[in-house]
Amino acid sequence: MSSEEPKTADDRESWTPRQADGWAFFSTLLSGVLVWSAVGWGADRLLGFQALFLPIGAVLGMVGSIVLIVTKARQI
């Protein structure tokens, strides 16, 4: 078995994503949720809310991350 990427479309059908791709997708999802949750938390602190923007930021981070993951997965 070779570790080279397929060079033709026929070879691509038999190619499976590497384990590193899964970790990259997971880290994209996790970092998106964490970063946008932190943005929401900061907005809550600045504007004096208890927990309004934190969940909004978490959901936006998850949706944005999923969009990025699907886009990247379609390129593989």
Contacts in CASP RR format, 6 or more apart in sequence:
PFRMAT RR
TARGET T0000
AUTHOR 0000-0000-0000
METHOD contacts of the structure
MODEL  1
MSSEEPKTADDRESWTPRQADGWAFFSTLLSGVLVWSAVGWGADRLLGFQ
ALFLPIGAVLGMVGSIVLIVTKARQI
5 15 0 8 1.000
6 12 0 8 1.000
6 14 0 8 1.000
6 15 0 8 1.000
17 73 0 8 1.000
17 76 0 8 1.000
21 76 0 8 1.000
24 72 0 8 1.000
25 69 0 8 1.000
25 72 0 8 1.000
25 73 0 8 1.000
28 65 0 8 1.000
28 68 0 8 1.000
28 69 0 8 1.000
28 72 0 8 1.000
29 62 0 8 1.000
29 65 0 8 1.000
29 66 0 8 1.000
29 69 0 8 1.000
31 65 0 8 1.000
32 61 0 8 1.000
32 62 0 8 1.000
32 64 0 8 1.000
32 65 0 8 1.000
33 58 0 8 1.000
33 61 0 8 1.000
33 62 0 8 1.000
33 65 0 8 1.000
35 61 0 8 1.000
36 57 0 8 1.000
36 58 0 8 1.000
36 60 0 8 1.000
36 61 0 8 1.000
37 54 0 8 1.000
37 57 0 8 1.000
37 58 0 8 1.000
37 61 0 8 1.000
39 53 0 8 1.000
39 57 0 8 1.000
40 53 0 8 1.000
40 54 0 8 1.000
40 56 0 8 1.000
40 57 0 8 1.000
40 58 0 8 1.000
41 53 0 8 1.000
41 54 0 8 1.000
42 53 0 8 1.000
43 49 0 8 1.000
43 53 0 8 1.000
44 50 0 8 1.000
44 51 0 8 1.000
44 52 0 8 1.000
44 53 0 8 1.000
44 54 0 8 1.000
47 53 0 8 1.000
END
